[in-house]
Amino acid sequence: MNGLEFERPIIELEQRILELKNFSEDKHLDLSSEIENLEKKLQVLKKEIYGSLTPWQRVQIARHPQRPYTLDYINMLMEDFIELHGDRLYGDDKALIAGLAEFSGRKVAVLGHQKGRSTKENIARNFGCAHPEGYRKAIRIMRLASRFSLPVVVFIDTPGAYPGVGAEERGQALAIAENLRDMLYIEVPIICVIIGEGGSGGALGVGVGDRILILENAYYSVISPEGCAAILWKTSAAADKAAESLKLTSENLAELGIADEIIKEPLGGAHRDYQQTAANLKQALEKHLAGLAAVDKSRLIQNRYNKFRRIGVFLQGND
């Protein structure tokens, strides 16, 4: 497993335990007590390191290349997924997938950013950075869901919307702005789940929902820590300082009233146990879908509107 810099002591100890187990088997020696002591030491070390993560370290976990992506969650949580393509205007965007599926006996529309595992796939998926046609496809599927009374589940995992010239020429800013406006008035429940990176307008362009859930080690921010550091400190090397200032962790977002629930991850991150992460996410989705299903359509829209109007409200005292 690929490790992050701060995980090096854990990886070294895991490797040591593995070597000792292999040596024990090869030489037919009973080293169970030594192995057990090292495994206890490993658990203590994991709790110490993962229990005191800095915001920048959480960003690194959110970007881990082995972290589960949108299609992983769809495959683990949903059945009969049918992907729908295209924005009926320009083309199809592989960085943002959308379609229909069944979740826990309930028909839903599902969409989300999709990154790649290999270099070739990442290029095809544009590293999860959607173009305007991706955002137009997303709102098309949400309108379809509204027509057939299907709740919408959105998985957010993007560094940001693609900033290239072609995307700007095809109306990137307009596509995101129209989604922000139109998602407020979709007449079915919308649950947004930040599963990795929640970068800037690229995340917000599909992030207007009745419930905003976030995985424990995911982040949601107006700008990347590196981008913020480059602007404020003139160097991306200050990304750790920027991550602290941006208040982008799941705990920060819950305290600020932006995230409605933090979904627990296995110790070390979602990439260490896909099934447990999916089980935790399933439980949260079932709970919130059931609660929102009982809300009247007009009340649902009004509550969603009020929720986002409250975000960013501040008080200013007189000097």
C-alpha positions in Angstrom: 0.0 0.0 0.0 1.3 3.5 -0.9 2.0 5.4 2.3 2.1 9.1 3.1 5.1 10.7 4.7 3.6 10.9 8.2 2.6 7.2 7.9 6.2 6.0 7.6 6.5 4.7 11.2 3.3 2.7 10.7 4.3 1.2 7.4 7.8 0.3 8.7 6.2 -1.5 11.7 3.7 -3.3 9.5 6.5 -4.4 7.3 8.4 -5.7 10.3 5.4 -7.7 11.5 4.9 -9.2 8.0 8.6 -10.2 7.8 8.4 -11.8 11.2 5.3 -13.8 10.3 7.0 -15.0 7.1 10.2 -15.9 8.9 8.1 -17.8 11.5 6.4 -19.9 8.8 9.6 -20.6 6.8 11.6 -21.7 9.8 8.7 -23.3 11.7 9.3 -21.2 14.8 6.7 -20.0 17.3 7.1 -16.3 17.4 3.5 -15.5 18.3 4.3 -13.6 21.4 6.8 -11.3 19.6 4.3 -10.8 16.8 1.5 -10.1 19.3 3.6 -7.5 21.1 4.4 -5.7 17.8 0.8 -5.7 16.8 -0.2 -4.1 20.1 2.5 -1.5 19.5 1.2 -1.0 16.0 -2.4 -0.3 17.3 -1.1 2.2 19.8 1.0 3.9 17.1 -1.9 4.1 14.7 -4.1 5.7 17.4 -1.4 8.3 18.2 -0.7 9.3 14.6 -4.3 9.1 13.2 -5.8 10.6 16.4 -3.8 13.9 16.0 -3.9 14.6 12.3 -3.3 18.1 11.1 -5.6 19.6 8.5 -2.9 19.3 5.9 -2.5 15.6 6.7 -6.2 15.1 6.3 -6.0 16.7 2.9 -3.3 14.2 2.0 -5.5 11.3 3.1 -8.4 12.8 1.1 -6.2 12.7 -2.0 -4.9 9.2 -1.4 -4.7 7.4 -4.8 -6.2 4.2 -3.3 -9.2 6.0 -1.7 -12.6 4.7 -3.0 -14.1 6.8 -5.7 -17.7 7.4 -6.9 -17.9 4.2 -9.0 -16.6 2.2 -6.1 -19.4 3.4 -3.8 -22.0 2.9 -6.6 -20.8 -0.7 -7.0 -20.7 -1.4 -3.3 -24.0 0.4 -2.3 -26.3 0.3 -5.3 -27.8 -2.1 -7.8 -28.8 -1.9 -11.5 -26.8 1.2 -12.1 -27.5 2.6 -15.6 -25.2 5.4 -16.7 -26.6 8.2 -18.7 -24.4 10.3 -21.0 -24.2 13.8 -22.5 -25.5 17.3 -21.8 -27.6 17.5 -25.0 -25.6 20.4 -26.1 -21.9 19.6 -26.5 -20.8 16.2 -25.4 -20.2 13.8 -22.5 -17.9 14.5 -19.6 -16.2 11.4 -18.1 -15.0 13.4 -15.1 -18.6 13.6 -13.9 -20.7 10.5 -14.2 -24.5 10.3 -13.7 -27.3 7.7 -13.9 -30.1 5.8 -12.3 -29.8 3.0 -9.7 -31.5 1.3 -6.8 -30.3 1.9 -3.3 -31.7 -0.1 -0.4 -34.9 -0.9 -2.3 -35.4 2.8 -3.4 -35.0 4.1 -6.9 -32.5 7.0 -7.0 -30.6 9.2 -9.4 -26.9 9.2 -8.6 -24.0 11.3 -9.8 -20.5 12.2 -8.9 -17.0 13.1 -9.8 -14.8 10.2 -10.9 -11.0 10.2 -10.9 -8.8 7.5 -12.5 -6.5 4.9 -11.0 -3.9 4.9 -13.8 -2.4 7.7 -15.7 -4.4 6.7 -18.8 -7.6 6.7 -16.9 -6.9 9.9 -15.1 -6.3 11.6 -18.4 -9.6 10.2 -19.7 -11.4 11.3 -16.5 -9.5 14.6 -16.4 -8.4 13.9 -12.9 -12.0 14.4 -11.7 -12.1 18.0 -12.9 -15.4 18.5 -14.7 -16.0 20.6 -17.8 -19.2 22.6 -18.3 -20.8 19.7 -20.2 -20.4 17.7 -17.0 -22.3 20.2 -14.9 -25.0 20.5 -17.6 -25.3 16.7 -17.7 -25.6 16.7 -13.9 -28.5 19.2 -13.8 -30.2 17.4 -16.7 -30.2 14.2 -14.7 -31.5 16.0 -11.6 -34.4 17.5 -13.6 -35.1 14.0 -14.8 -35.1 12.7 -11.2 -37.5 15.5 -10.2 -39.9 14.5 -13.0 -40.0 10.9 -11.8 -39.9 11.7 -8.1 -36.5 10.1 -7.5 -34.2 11.3 -4.7 -30.7 12.4 -5.8 -27.4 11.2 -4.3 -24.3 13.2 -5.2 -20.7 12.1 -4.5 -18.3 15.0 -4.5 -14.6 14.4 -5.1 -12.8 17.0 -7.2 -9.8 19.4 -6.9 -12.0 21.9 -8.8 -13.7 22.5 -12.1 -11.4 22.3 -15.1 -9.9 25.8 -15.7 -8.8 25.4 -19.3 -9.5 27.8 -22.1 -11.9 25.4 -23.8 -14.0 25.0 -20.7 -14.2 28.8 -20.3 -15.2 29.2 -23.9 -18.0 26.7 -23.4 -19.3 28.5 -20.4 -17.8 26.9 -17.3 -18.7 29.7 -14.9 -22.3 30.0 -16.3 -22.8 26.2 -16.1 -21.8 26.2 -12.4 -23.9 29.3 -11.6 -27.0 27.9 -13.3 -26.6 24.7 -11.3 -26.4 26.7 -8.0 -29.6 28.4 -9.0 -31.5 25.4 -10.3 -30.5 22.9 -7.7 -32.3 25.1 -5.1 -35.6 24.3 -6.8 -35.3 20.6 -7.6 -38.4 19.1 -6.1 -36.9 15.9 -4.7 -34.5 15.3 -1.8 -30.8 15.9 -2.6 -28.1 14.4 -0.5 -24.5 15.5 -1.2 -21.6 13.4 0.2 -18.1 14.7 0.1 -16.0 11.5 -0.2 -12.6 13.0 -0.9 -11.7 16.4 -2.2 -14.3 19.2 -2.2 -12.6 21.8 -4.2 -14.0 25.2 -4.9 -16.8 25.8 -7.4 -16.1 22.5 -9.0 -17.6 20.8 -5.9 -20.2 23.4 -5.2 -21.5 23.1 -8.8 -23.2 19.8 -7.7 -23.2 20.5 -4.0 -26.5 22.3 -3.3 -28.4 19.7 -1.3 -30.8 19.2 1.6 -28.1 17.3 3.5 -24.3 17.7 3.2 -22.5 14.7 4.5 -18.7 14.4 4.7 -16.4 11.5 5.3 -14.2 12.0 8.3 -11.0 12.6 6.3 -12.5 14.5 3.3 -12.2 18.2 3.0 -14.4 21.0 1.5 -12.8 24.4 0.7 -13.1 27.5 -1.4 -9.6 26.9 -2.7 -6.9 24.3 -2.5 -4.3 24.8 0.3 -1.6 25.1 -2.3 -3.5 27.8 -4.2 -4.3 29.7 -1.0 -0.6 29.5 0.1 0.6 30.8 -3.3 -1.7 33.8 -3.0 -1.2 34.7 0.6 2.4 33.5 1.2 3.7 33.5 -2.4 4.7 29.9 -2.1 2.9 26.6 -2.2 5.3 25.3 0.5 3.0 27.0 3.0 0.1 24.7 2.2 0.1 23.3 5.7 -0.4 26.8 7.1 -3.1 27.5 4.6 -5.0 24.3 5.3 -5.1 25.3 9.0 -6.5 28.7 8.1 -9.1 27.5 5.6 -11.0 25.5 8.2 -11.6 22.8 5.7 -11.8 19.6 7.8 -14.9 17.7 8.5 -14.9 18.8 12.1 -14.5 22.5 11.1 -17.4 22.2 8.6 -19.7 20.6 11.2 -18.9 23.3 13.7 -19.6 26.0 11.1 -23.0 24.4 10.2 -22.0 23.5 6.6 -21.8 19.7 7.1 -24.8 18.0 8.6 -23.0 14.8 9.5 -19.5 13.4 9.6 -19.3 9.8 8.4 -16.7 7.7 10.3 -13.8 6.2 8.4 -11.7 3.2 9.4 -8.6 4.0 11.3 -6.1 5.4 8.8 -8.7 6.4 6.1 -11.3 5.0 3.8 -8.7 3.3 1.6 -7.8 0.9 4.4 -11.3 -0.7 4.5 -13.7 -0.1 1.6 -16.4 -2.3 2.9 -16.5 -0.7 6.4 -16.6 2.8 4.9 -19.4 1.8 2.5 -21.4 0.3 5.4 -21.0 3.6 7.4 -22.1 5.6 4.4 -25.0 3.4 3.6 -26.4 3.8 7.2 -26.2 7.6 6.9 -27.8 7.7 3.5 -30.7 5.4 4.6 -31.3 7.6 7.6 -31.4 10.9 5.7 -33.3 9.6 2.7 -36.0 8.3 5.1 -36.2 11.6 6.9 -36.4 13.7 3.8 -39.0 11.5 2.2 -41.5 12.7 4.8 -41.0 16.4 4.1 -43.5 18.2 1.9 -42.2 19.3 -1.5 -42.7 23.1 -0.9 -41.2 22.8 2.6 -38.2 20.8 1.2 -37.3 23.6 -1.2 -37.8 26.3 1.4 -35.6 24.5 3.9 -32.9 24.0 1.3 -33.0 27.7 0.3 -32.8 28.8 4.0 -29.9 26.3 4.7 -27.7 27.9 2.1 -28.7 31.5 2.8 -27.5 30.9 6.4 -24.0 29.9 5.3 -21.5 32.8 5.5 -23.7 35.0 7.6 -21.6 37.0 10.1 -22.0 39.8 12.6 -20.0 43.0 12.4 -19.7 45.1 15.5 -19.3 48.9 15.6 -15.8 50.3 16.5 
